[in-house]
Amino acid sequence: MRRTILGAATLAVAALASLQTAPAFADSLTVDDPQDLRHGVDLRSVEVKHGGRNVVVTTTHTDLQESYRSGSSGTVFLDTDPDDPGPEYVFSGGYFSGTDYVLLHTDGFKTSAWGEPVEGSYRMRIDYDTEQVRMRIARDAIGSPDEVRVAVRVAGTRPDGRDTRKDWLGDPRSFTDWVAR
């Protein structure tokens, strides 16, 4: 009996030690979104990777178009402070060829709450073949947070130019789960 208890205790200590010495790696999260917008910017999924140096948000769309006539754009709200509800940063840009993007400080979702541009390294790349938009943000540009979560909104204009449609990941102004570094 004593040998069994000692063997079990040894296994428990060995298991605990292996958990403490496990290598650190980037955490990630992928969230799917239904096809609910009849526009090329329709959001299908969002992947958030939180690595040692960067936070990378990749959005996948249906029939993403290069033409400015699409009016395609997207906005990623980043929450980096669990003690302060709402986003601290907003990454916004056009999803058509020749457009621009910016990472700003914010104190909420409304554009009137958007503040000054963030100083630091960030980039947005659009791949029309894979229908993906990839935003890379240096962790130090957003205060090197321990965890992040995002809310994503995309929009596009119908060819007649009269109607702009929006598509949120999940419910409007709702965040994903937290993603730890």
Buried (B, 14 or more C-beta within 10 A) or exposed (E): EEEEEEEEEEEEEEEEEEEEEEEEEBBEBEBEBEEEBEBBBBBBBBBBBBBEEBBBBBBBBBEBBBEEEBBBBBBBBBBBBEEEEBBBBBBBBBBBEEEEBEBBBBBBBEEEBBEEEBEEBBEBEBEBEEBBBBBBBBBEBBEEBEBBBBBBBBBBBBEEEEEEBBBBBBEEBEBBEBBEB
